[in-house]
Amino acid sequence: MNELVQTPQKTFRLRVEAHTATDSLESALAIIRRGGIELRGVRMEAGLHGMEVQLRVAAEEEEALTLCRMRLCNVIGILKIRETPRPAPALQ
């Protein structure tokens, strides 16, 4: 019997200071890469209080995503982080 193995996925929504956006995002991407986390998507847009960034990430273990979020909290220029779990894929 085939079992569907689901990779833990999350979307991190970041608010980043506009004048440090490039440096902050470079640091965030380095944290993701060093953590062995798969970057599945990036979306950026200007917001009222800086840049709004969505990072879709996945990892083999949930703990890696938790550690990634904790490390992102320490990046200078990232003002706020919200986390959204990715919905499960539909079975066919």
Secondary structure in CASP SS format (residue, H / E / C, confidence):
PFRMAT SS
TARGET T0000
AUTHOR 0000-0000-0000
METHOD secondary structure of the structure
MODEL  1
M C 1.00
N C 1.00
E C 1.00
L C 1.00
V C 1.00
Q C 1.00
T C 1.00
P C 1.00
Q E 1.00
K E 1.00
T E 1.00
F E 1.00
R E 1.00
L E 1.00
R E 1.00
V E 1.00
E C 1.00
A H 1.00
H H 1.00
T H 1.00
A H 1.00
T H 1.00
D H 1.00
S H 1.00
L H 1.00
E H 1.00
S H 1.00
A H 1.00
L H 1.00
A H 1.00
I H 1.00
I H 1.00
R H 1.00
R H 1.00
G C 1.00
G C 1.00
I C 1.00
E E 1.00
L E 1.00
R E 1.00
G E 1.00
V E 1.00
R E 1.00
M E 1.00
E E 1.00
A E 1.00
G E 1.00
L C 1.00
H C 1.00
G E 1.00
M E 1.00
E E 1.00
V E 1.00
Q E 1.00
L E 1.00
R E 1.00
V E 1.00
A E 1.00
A C 1.00
E C 1.00
E C 1.00
E H 1.00
E H 1.00
A H 1.00
L H 1.00
T H 1.00
L H 1.00
C H 1.00
R H 1.00
M H 1.00
R H 1.00
L H 1.00
C C 1.00
N C 1.00
V C 1.00
I C 1.00
G C 1.00
I E 1.00
L E 1.00
K E 1.00
I E 1.00
R E 1.00
E E 1.00
T E 1.00
P E 1.00
R C 1.00
P C 1.00
A C 1.00
P C 1.00
A C 1.00
L C 1.00
Q C 1.00
END
